Amino acid sequence: MSLPPLAGIVVLELTHTVMGPSCGLVLADLGADVIRVELAPDGDRTRKLRGFAAGFFSYFNRNKRSICIDLKSSDGLKVAHDLIRRADILVENFGPGTLDRMGLGWEAAHAINPRLIFCALKGFLPGPYEHRPALDEIVQYMTGLAYMTGPPGRPLRAGASVVDIMGGVMGVIAIFAALRQRDADGRGRQVISSLYESSAFLVAQHMAGEAVTGEPTPPMPARGSAWGIYEVFVTADEQSLFIGITSDNHWRAFCEAFLRPELLADPRFTSNNNRVANRPALREIVAEVTRAHSLDGLAVIMDRASIPFSPVRRPSDLFDDPQLNAHGRMMNTRMVNGVWAKLPSMPFTIDGETPKLRLQPPQSGEQTDDVLTQFGYSPERIAELHRDKIVN
């Protein structure tokens, strides 16, 4: 088996919650040696989050090792400097100026290791807002993403940490570009990815639409559909099914699959634009069809006819999804509470293979001694650092 793409690349990750760990996760899954630098004595507070955030640490920290350091002490800071000296990449997502105040910001790190790629994941890129703290949900409201997601008058955040993850992945893209530049000239660089600009990138399609039409873009639940059928219908067994009929081929397949050839000749439905213009009548016809079949029956017919469809599902339905589980792509992962669960791998393949699970999410400081040994510390010095509570 060939080595993973980032084998031999050492990453220091000083992060928390989602944005930073999602960046580190991609690098770790691609084979980098990602070392989570946690703050002694308590470690990453994300481990103890509850409610909506209870699974954050378990999902975003596989394939990483953990070292716990007291970065407020001079000896702890020296340990961090020793790690920086031999690292390829540093990823951080603390508040504006936090690492600078600790003596671990870009200028200090670059002076220690001029080849280091320093990735700062922030709320905002440099500009009038850069001093502000930011959260995923905050910038969803700032950029209009929440406005576009909820019905008119009821802005609503997206149902996952889409901006945090988007910002983290954009950070990975910038890191890859900086590594390529370093290959050419040997010089490390500072890269910055942000929540606000990532969210603006997501809604730019609506900005472009408004520029083209000259009309305000309504929220998605109230949008003017570009397709004849693109919505949820109720089945005979009172289940919900989303159907998308977005082309003449889809419409032809629908009419043939449900034995309605007369609809193909109906002038109201002969093109997508005609179907859009006559959506109320078309929707009534499709609703009549779905009401005559069970969800499972409709799924068989539509799958066979290559009509886009989906049952309305919950995240819990994905644990046993046959597509996600194909070829071992679901990773059996240990949660912070000791429970095991299958969770999705990276959503891509390289030569037919998805990145593998090499390490379970670490306990706080689980690999402290191993990391220090790797970076040249003697057993005696490691024992001293533990005795003085510099590491744990």
Secondary structure, DSSP 8 states (H G I E B T S, - for coil): ----TTTT-EEEEE--TTHHHHHHHHHHHTT-EEEEEEETTT--GGGG--GGGTTHHHHHTTTEEEEEE-TTSHHHHHHHHHHHHH-SEEEE--STTHHHHHT-SHHHHHHH-TT-EEEEEESS-SSTTTTS---HHHHHHHHTHHHHHS-TT-----SS-HHHHHHHHHHHHHHHHHHHHHHHH----EEEEEHHHHHHHHHHHHHHHHHHHSS----GGG---SSSEEEEEE-TTS-EEEEEE-SHHHHHHHHHHTT-GGGGG-GGGSSHHHHHHTHHHHHHHHHHHHHTS-HHHHHHHHHHHT--EEE---GGGGTT-HHHHGGG-EEEEE-TTS-EEEEE--S--BTTB-----S----TTTTHHHHHHHTT--HHHHHHHHHTTSB-
